[in-house]
């Protein structure tokens, strides 16, 4: 029985005319996360499509998803608020741009604060 995700993945496969060709299956990509000093993160505020509420966004993280989730968890704990990670971005509830930027600088990240 084919899982639903399997057939969706095969749709993106370009078939070869070579009869000996075998597609690479279950190839695991190992993503390494650079040191914080080599990361350039953008911290900003977003109000659009949030029901009038502000969120603090951290963009530009390069590395493994597990490391992104771990960084998000540390930020949420230090700020005492909720949030999530979505599409490579950290979303922190509330207008905490300066606090988040200060924490990231303290942890060795290169920061650019966008907006006002």
Backbone as CSV, one residue per row, in Angstrom:
resi,resn,N_x,N_y,N_z,CA_x,CA_y,CA_z,C_x,C_y,C_z
1,UNK,0.843,-1.182,0.000,0.000,0.000,0.000,0.886,1.242,0.000
2,UNK,0.561,2.203,-0.838,1.339,3.434,-0.964,0.783,4.479,-0.013
3,UNK,1.690,5.090,0.741,1.271,6.177,1.623,0.926,7.396,0.783
4,UNK,0.086,8.263,1.320,-0.352,9.445,0.582,0.819,10.357,0.222
5,UNK,1.796,10.504,1.142,2.934,11.385,0.877,3.825,10.831,-0.242
6,UNK,3.916,9.516,-0.358,4.802,8.908,-1.340,4.418,9.279,-2.772
7,UNK,3.159,9.205,-3.107,2.767,9.515,-4.479,2.926,11.001,-4.769
8,UNK,2.787,11.832,-3.749,2.984,13.271,-3.962,4.450,13.573,-4.259
9,UNK,5.355,12.875,-3.594,6.780,13.072,-3.843,7.160,12.600,-5.246
10,UNK,6.557,11.532,-5.702,6.892,11.016,-7.025,6.391,11.916,-8.145
11,UNK,5.424,12.770,-7.879,4.947,13.678,-8.915,6.023,14.666,-9.349
12,UNK,6.942,14.996,-8.442,7.988,15.958,-8.767,9.192,15.300,-9.430
13,UNK,9.154,14.005,-9.656,10.267,13.270,-10.241,10.223,13.368,-11.760
14,UNK,11.355,13.710,-12.373,11.459,13.732,-13.834,11.977,12.365,-14.282
15,UNK,11.216,11.678,-15.090,11.572,10.332,-15.499,12.667,10.338,-16.548
16,UNK,13.521,9.337,-16.471,14.648,9.209,-17.376,14.329,8.160,-18.442
17,UNK,14.914,8.331,-19.605,14.749,7.341,-20.671,15.790,6.230,-20.556
18,UNK,16.724,6.362,-19.641,17.749,5.357,-19.412,17.111,4.178,-18.676
19,UNK,17.121,2.973,-19.264,16.471,1.827,-18.622,17.190,1.367,-17.352
20,UNK,18.464,1.716,-17.174,19.223,1.307,-15.995,19.159,2.327,-14.863
21,UNK,18.465,3.417,-15.071,18.419,4.487,-14.070,17.555,4.085,-12.878
22,UNK,18.080,4.301,-11.690,17.333,4.041,-10.455,17.299,5.343,-9.656
23,UNK,16.123,5.816,-9.312,16.053,7.044,-8.513,16.604,6.816,-7.111
24,UNK,17.213,7.856,-6.561,17.747,7.756,-5.203,16.584,7.858,-4.230
25,UNK,16.442,6.850,-3.429,15.322,6.817,-2.498,15.799,7.060,-1.083
26,UNK,14.957,7.771,-0.332,15.201,8.028,1.081,16.580,8.605,1.351
27,UNK,17.016,9.502,0.488,18.305,10.148,0.691,18.155,11.198,1.786
28,UNK,18.839,10.986,2.875,18.769,11.910,3.999,19.781,13.028,3.787
29,UNK,19.297,14.242,3.877,20.192,15.386,3.775,20.582,15.813,5.186
30,UNK,21.873,15.884,5.413,22.359,16.320,6.707,22.616,17.820,6.609
31,UNK,21.838,18.563,7.382,21.963,20.017,7.375,22.732,20.419,8.622
32,UNK,23.827,21.124,8.414,24.591,21.599,9.561,24.241,23.058,9.811
33,UNK,24.182,23.420,11.060,23.857,24.785,11.441,25.154,25.526,11.723
34,UNK,25.386,26.648,11.018,26.603,27.425,11.274,26.594,28.007,12.688
35,UNK,27.772,28.396,13.146,27.893,29.049,14.446,27.054,30.319,14.470
36,UNK,26.593,30.735,15.662,25.810,31.975,15.745,26.529,33.191,15.164
37,UNK,27.854,33.242,15.266,28.598,34.395,14.745,28.541,34.482,13.221
38,UNK,28.166,33.374,12.563,28.061,33.372,11.096,26.620,33.494,10.612
39,UNK,25.686,33.649,11.548,24.272,33.785,11.207,23.909,35.274,11.162
40,UNK,23.133,35.665,10.185,22.640,37.038,10.061,21.119,36.996,10.122
41,UNK,20.576,37.390,11.273,19.141,37.310,11.500,18.512,38.693,11.420
42,UNK,17.287,38.742,10.924,16.522,39.987,10.821,15.367,39.888,11.810
43,UNK,15.289,40.881,12.702,14.241,40.915,13.715,13.318,42.075,13.387
44,UNK,12.016,41.803,13.348,11.049,42.847,13.024,9.686,42.574,13.627
45,UNK,8.796,43.522,13.410,7.416,43.446,13.914,6.481,43.292,12.724
46,UNK,5.445,42.478,12.890,4.429,42.351,11.843,3.050,42.460,12.463
47,UNK,2.188,43.219,11.791,0.817,43.405,12.269,-0.219,42.892,11.269
48,UNK,0.198,42.591,10.066,-0.726,42.180,9.013,-1.299,40.791,9.276
49,UNK,-2.574,40.634,8.963,-3.270,39.338,9.045,-3.152,38.666,10.406
50,UNK,-3.113,39.448,11.449,-2.968,38.896,12.799,-4.124,39.338,13.698
51,UNK,-5.193,39.824,13.126,-6.333,40.259,13.919,-6.023,41.489,14.757
52,UNK,-5.127,42.342,14.277,-4.771,43.559,14.990,-3.701,43.374,16.045
53,UNK,-3.207,42.159,16.232,-2.184,41.903,17.242,-0.804,41.904,16.604
54,UNK,0.192,42.294,17.382,1.569,42.356,16.897,2.310,41.057,17.215
55,UNK,3.200,40.681,16.328,4.117,39.582,16.580,5.523,40.030,16.205
56,UNK,6.496,39.449,16.860,7.895,39.697,16.543,8.378,38.547,15.676
57,UNK,8.975,38.870,14.529,9.467,37.862,13.595,10.990,37.840,13.596
58,UNK,11.557,36.652,13.542,12.991,36.474,13.369,13.170,35.692,12.079
59,UNK,13.808,36.321,11.096,14.004,35.704,9.777,15.488,35.509,9.509
60,UNK,15.789,34.646,8.552,17.154,34.488,8.071,17.944,33.365,8.713
61,UNK,17.317,32.533,9.536,18.043,31.439,10.182,18.432,30.405,9.145
62,UNK,19.692,29.982,9.193,20.194,28.949,8.293,20.602,27.759,9.140
63,UNK,20.076,26.600,8.808,20.465,25.402,9.546,19.329,24.411,9.673
64,UNK,19.534,23.468,10.573,18.574,22.385,10.779,17.307,22.912,11.448
65,UNK,16.182,22.313,11.088,14.898,22.708,11.677,14.889,22.493,13.185
66,UNK,15.564,21.455,13.646,15.592,21.192,15.086,16.307,22.311,15.836
67,UNK,17.340,22.883,15.225,18.052,24.000,15.849,17.196,25.257,15.851
68,UNK,16.402,25.445,14.800,15.485,26.583,14.740,14.429,26.474,15.840
69,UNK,13.888,25.280,16.031,12.886,25.054,17.072,13.506,25.278,18.448
70,UNK,14.740,24.835,18.634,15.427,25.017,19.916,15.652,26.503,20.209
71,UNK,16.084,27.267,19.204,16.283,28.706,19.378,14.961,29.385,19.684
72,UNK,13.905,28.986,19.009,12.577,29.541,19.255,12.138,29.281,20.690
73,UNK,12.375,28.078,21.158,11.990,27.716,22.519,12.747,28.555,23.544
74,UNK,14.045,28.773,23.306,14.840,29.603,24.217,14.314,31.035,24.250
75,UNK,13.985,31.582,23.076,13.476,32.956,23.013,12.129,33.074,23.722
76,UNK,11.239,32.126,23.478,9.912,32.165,24.112,10.027,32.056,25.627
77,UNK,10.947,31.221,26.105,11.138,31.056,27.544,11.685,32.334,28.167
78,UNK,12.699,32.920,27.538,13.314,34.142,28.071,12.342,35.317,28.059
79,UNK,11.482,35.383,27.048,10.523,36.487,26.939,9.242,36.215,27.728
80,UNK,9.003,34.971,28.086,7.808,34.617,28.839,6.528,34.714,28.036
81,UNK,6.628,34.411,26.749,5.466,34.492,25.859,5.377,33.230,25.006
82,UNK,4.325,33.140,24.220,4.150,32.029,23.297,4.676,32.372,21.925
83,UNK,4.588,31.420,21.052,5.029,31.633,19.676,5.149,30.309,18.964
84,UNK,5.745,30.363,17.773,5.883,29.161,16.959,7.001,29.355,15.956
85,UNK,7.314,28.295,15.224,8.208,28.391,14.072,7.397,27.968,12.861
86,UNK,7.513,28.741,11.804,6.744,28.452,10.602,7.537,28.918,9.388
87,UNK,7.743,28.022,8.436,8.421,28.334,7.181,9.778,28.996,7.390
88,UNK,10.547,28.492,8.332,11.888,29.007,8.574,11.942,30.297,9.361
89,UNK,10.840,30.737,9.911,10.784,31.957,10.700,10.366,31.628,12.125
90,UNK,10.849,32.439,13.060,10.407,32.322,14.441,9.387,33.420,14.670
91,UNK,8.230,33.056,15.181,7.162,34.012,15.453,6.961,34.050,16.962
92,UNK,7.190,35.232,17.549,7.047,35.442,18.992,5.851,36.349,19.211
93,UNK,4.948,35.975,20.098,3.760,36.793,20.367,4.161,38.067,21.097
94,UNK,3.655,39.186,20.600,3.892,40.466,21.257,4.928,41.310,20.536
95,UNK,5.009,42.550,20.960,5.930,43.509,20.360,7.210,43.536,21.195
96,UNK,8.080,42.562,20.958,9.289,42.367,21.756,10.555,42.449,20.910
97,UNK,10.527,43.285,19.887,11.629,43.363,18.931,12.964,43.657,19.621
98,UNK,12.992,44.659,20.494,14.255,45.042,21.137,14.762,43.961,22.087
99,UNK,13.876,43.366,22.849,14.271,42.307,23.788,14.816,41.095,23.048
100,UNK,14.132,40.700,21.972,14.574,39.548,21.178,15.924,39.845,20.533
101,UNK,16.081,41.049,19.988,17.350,41.430,19.357,18.484,41.416,20.377
102,UNK,18.240,41.936,21.576,19.266,41.944,22.624,19.661,40.525,23.035
103,UNK,18.674,39.636,23.166,18.967,38.247,23.527,19.800,37.564,22.441
104,UNK,19.433,37.775,21.191,20.171,37.143,20.091,21.602,37.679,20.012
105,UNK,21.785,38.981,20.232,23.138,39.552,20.252,23.951,38.948,21.388
106,UNK,23.317,38.797,22.539,23.977,38.212,23.706,24.439,36.788,23.414
107,UNK,23.673,36.057,22.630,24.013,34.680,22.279,24.959,34.592,21.091
108,UNK,25.393,35.733,20.547,26.418,35.744,19.506,25.924,35.863,18.082
109,UNK,24.652,36.090,17.865,24.116,36.215,16.508,24.335,37.640,15.980
110,UNK,24.494,37.759,14.679,24.539,39.069,14.023,23.106,39.470,13.726
111,UNK,22.720,40.649,14.168,21.324,41.072,14.111,21.163,42.328,13.281
112,UNK,20.072,42.351,12.506,19.611,43.573,11.845,18.166,43.763,12.304
113,UNK,17.896,44.931,12.875,16.539,45.239,13.336,15.861,46.005,12.221
114,UNK,14.738,45.476,11.740,14.016,46.140,10.653,12.843,46.921,11.218
115,UNK,12.406,47.894,10.474,11.266,48.702,10.894,11.685,49.840,11.806
116,UNK,10.698,50.379,12.526,10.931,51.546,13.375,11.714,51.203,14.614
